[in-house]
Amino acid sequence: MSVDVLEAVKSYLSSIVEEGNPWDEWMKTVYEAAACFGEIVQANEEEICPHYSASSALISLISSFTPGRRNKVVTTELDYPSIGVPLAALKKRGFDVEIIRAEQGLVDVEKFRKKVDEKTLLVATFHVSALNGYMQDVKALSEICEAKGAYFLLDAYQSIGAVPIDVKKMGVDFLVAGTTKFLLGIPGAGFLYARKDIFDDLEPTAVSWFSQRDPFLFGPEDLDYRDDAKRFEMGTWSVVSMYAARAGMRLIMRVGVDSIWRRIMKTRNYFVEEVEDAGFQMFSPDLEKIGPTVSLFFGQDSSTVERRLRSKRVIVSARGPGVRFAHHFFNNREQVDRVVEILRKHFRRN
Ligand SMILES: Cc1ncc(COP(=O)(O)O)c(C=O)c1O
């Protein structure tokens, strides 16, 4: 929790205590948060829609899709369930959902090339895997999609704020992410990026009063879509989360994602050297294939390891059989040394 984010949460609390419902200020905050998200992924403000989670962003987007000549969606088994579960529901609407299998913790780009065809409407997959830290070659994937005319959606939850993202250069059509990881926010804020020339033709059915050109009509409504990505909105936001999101993203932008990524790589590499030296086993693929996070395999229940480390004030995440360590720009070598010392003292080497 950064001081800035904590202060932002407090300022939300005072807004509600002192002013009741300062709606204009709240809306301004939400849309400024959306603009910050746009800057971080290098998109225009009109291409960003505020949401609650990566799931809600995806759900509103795919509510625009009906099966036609293109009736197939593709994802991978390494993707987070926030992608897989909403896509699985598309089967009920007549879509085929294809899941590419992973091998040794990786999904070969060639597997995408084989699966994506002229019937594919959407490929939705991760930038960095929550399970093992594997970072995909986004440009290669977007080119495969473009060649077949399929939309390409990136789940950037595990990379945004840590790894530079440029949706235009990377060829990303849609992007979803929340703010609780490297963006330093709190739960309840997520965003959708949708490319302008695509969303113009999309008519979501999971909509709300804010999807309308004039949300404040307050009459018998006639669905008149906004002409920006806010047509994917789903009602009154979690405003406190947006206060936190704006503060977290402003901090990230002040430091700069390029320098954050360089710094994380240094700390991450040092961590990997030290844990390997201490005899611990990597669950993540090799360093050149991963993003900001590193997972280790302890040969025992990963949730137990997570709890034991937490009791020693080391916060990690159990994901499958691995335990994920995430370093941010504010972590330093001394902290890595302390963590490795705790690991050496309390955990068995493999
Ligand atoms: C890659 C990835 N996608 C999505 C999510 C979360 O999705 P949602 O905001 O829908 O809960 C996470 C959370 O850990 C994640 O790591």
The ligand as an ORCA input file, in Angstrom:
! r2SCAN-3c Opt
* xyz 0 1
  C      -3.818    -12.730    -15.280
  C      -4.977    -12.330    -14.408
  N      -6.148    -12.018    -14.980
  C      -7.213    -11.634    -14.229
  C      -7.129    -11.581    -12.852
  C      -8.296    -11.164    -12.022
  O      -9.460    -10.976    -12.722
  P     -10.718    -10.233    -12.058
  O     -10.380     -8.793    -11.967
  O     -11.814    -10.493    -12.969
  O     -10.919    -10.842    -10.718
  C      -5.932    -11.897    -12.231
  C      -5.855    -11.830    -10.760
  O      -5.031    -12.370    -10.132
  C      -4.828    -12.287    -13.026
  O      -3.675    -12.599    -12.463
*
